[in-house]
Amino acid sequence: MTKPVTAVIVTYQSARTIGNALAAARRCHDAGLLELVVVDNASRDATPGILAREAGWGRVLLEPRNHGFGRGCNIGLARVKSPYTLFLNPDAAIEPPALRTMLDFMEQHPDAGIVGPATQCGNRDHPVLQPTGPYPTPWSVVHDATPFLRRCSSAVTIVPGAPLRIEAGSDRYAMPRVEAPRTMTQLRFKTSGAYPGALALLGFA
């Protein structure tokens, strides 16, 4: 029986964090919620060995070269057969109750194309909610303060059932910017906090 959600994880030199992500994903799988596709971008550390030991229940694609995050997402997305796709960073861990909350939200809001969670990072003693969007840099501060440097928004609308392609122009922030009203819900999962927006659930039914 096909699970309702498939997680796509793109790894590159992810040996330090991928074990926790896989363990949590397996709990979601055992709860009847999740299938798994992992795309490894030619890691030279212990990542391929960890995937061989711990991700045998999913589909692992060992790529011969580093495609970058965006193209890696597209490679994984092409293997998804479930109604919903979960893009999950290799340093993020989502537990079954959190995934079920996101899935319930999507099922109850058929006009929603994407849902993103509040992300809990930090350690167990001092958890904090991760900021959304890219962190400011000296260039971004100048860019935002200078009218002639601003460009029109590249945001797109995510529509359930419509084709989606992850833009690969930026390996660090390769997820699409979206305008999808009423698609946010508050829930928490753990991440080491390497990137903002470590998870997004999209509907393609």
N, C-alpha and C positions, 0 to 999 in steps of 0.2 A: 504494500500500500504506500503510495506516494505521500510524503509528509507535506504539510501546507507551506513550509518555508524552506528555502535552500540558502545556506550561508556561503558567501564567496569571500575567501580570505586570500589576500596576496601577500606572500612572504618574500623577504630578502634579508639575509643575515639576521634572522629572527629567533635564533636559538634561545636567547635569554627569556623570551616572553611567550613563544608559541605553545609551550606545554600547558600553561594555564588556560589559554584560549581554547585549545582542543579539549581539555577536560570538561570545561563548562559547556562547550558545544555538544559533547557526548551526552551530558546530562539532559540537554534539550532534545537530543535524538532519542534517548531512552524514554523520554516523556511523550514521544509520538509527535514532536513538533518540527524537527529539523533534519534536513539532509545537508551534506557538506561537499563543497568543491574548494580545493586549495590549489592555487597557482604559485609555484615557487619560481622566482626570477633568478635562477642560476646561482643560488646561495653557495658560498664557499666555506661556510662555517658548519656547525652541526645540524642545521635545520633539516636537510634531507633525511638524515638518520632519524631524527625525532619524528618526522612525518611518517617514515616507514614503520616505526614502532607504534605510534599512537594514533595515526589517522587512517588505518586500514579499513575502517568502517565507512569512510567517505571516498571521494574521488580525488586523487592527487595528480597534478600535472607538473612534471619537472621540466621546466623550459630550458632550452640550451643557452639562452642569453637573457639578459635583464631587459625586459620590455618597458619597465617603468610601471608605476602604480595604475595609471588610467588604462593603459593597454592590457595590463594584467587583469583588471576588473572585466574588461570586455571579453577576454579569453575565457574567464570563468563563467560570465553571464551566458555565453553561447552554449554552455553545458547544462543550464538550469531548465528543469521541466516542471517545477512546482508553480503554483499561482503567485507566490510572493518570493522576492529575493532580498536577502539580508546582506548588505556590504559591511563586513566586520574587519576592523584592523587586527593585526596579529598580537597586539598588546592589550586587547579588550576581551573581557569575559562577560557573557550574558547568561543569566540563569533562567530556568524555565518560567518562573512567575513573571519576570520582566518581558520575556518574549511573548508569553501568552497575553499580557496586557497590550502590547503593540499589535498583535494579531487581532485581538478582540476589537481594538479601535478601528482597524482597517475594515473589518467585517461589518462594523456598525456604521461606518461612514463610507458608503460606496463611491461618493464623489471625491474622496481623498486619494491622491496618487502616491503620497510619501508620508512617512511618520518618522520623526527623530526623537530620541530620548534625551532627558537630562543625564549627563554623564558624571558619575562619581569617581573622583581620582584622589590621589594622596594615599596615605596608609590607613590601616584599620582604626588607629587611635585618633586620627585627625582627618577624616574624609572631608572633601570639599567638592562643590559642583564646578565642573570645568567650564570656562568661558566658551561661548560659541563664536565661530568665525576665526579668521587668521589673527594671530597676535600682531600688535602694531610693531612696525619697524621704522627707523628714521625715514626711509623712502615713503612708506605709506602715510606717515604724518604730513610730510611735505605735499604728497599727492592729494590728500584729502583737503588740505588747506589752500590749494592752488586751483582756481576754477578752470583755467585753460588746460590743465592736465587731466581733468576728469573726463571720462568717456561715458557713453550711454551704457546702461545696465545690460549685462549679458544674461540676465536671469531668464529662465524658460519655465513654462508651466508643465508640471508633470501630470499627465492624464492617464487614468487607469486604462490599460489595454493598449496604450500607444507605444511605439518602439522607443527604446532608450539606448543611448550610447554615452559612455563616460568619456568626457573630453580628456585627452592625454597631454595637454599643453603644459601642465604643472604637475610634477610627480608628487609634490608635497600636498597640494590642495587640488586634487584632480576630480573630486566629486562635483557634480553640476550644482550651480546655484539655482535655487528653485523658488517659485512663488506658488505656494499650495495652501490656500486658506483652510483653517480649521484642521490642520494635520498634526499639530503638536500635542503631545501628551507627556505628562510628567511621570517618569519612572527612573530608576537608577540601576546602573550596572558598573562593574569595576573595570578600571583601565589604568595603565601606568601613566597616561596623560601625555603621550608623545605627540599626538595630533588632536586638534579640536575636531569634533564631529566624527567620533570613532565608529559610529554605527548609523545606518539608515535602512528602514524597511520599505520596500517599494512593491506596489501591486501591479501585476501584469495580467490578471484574470480577464 
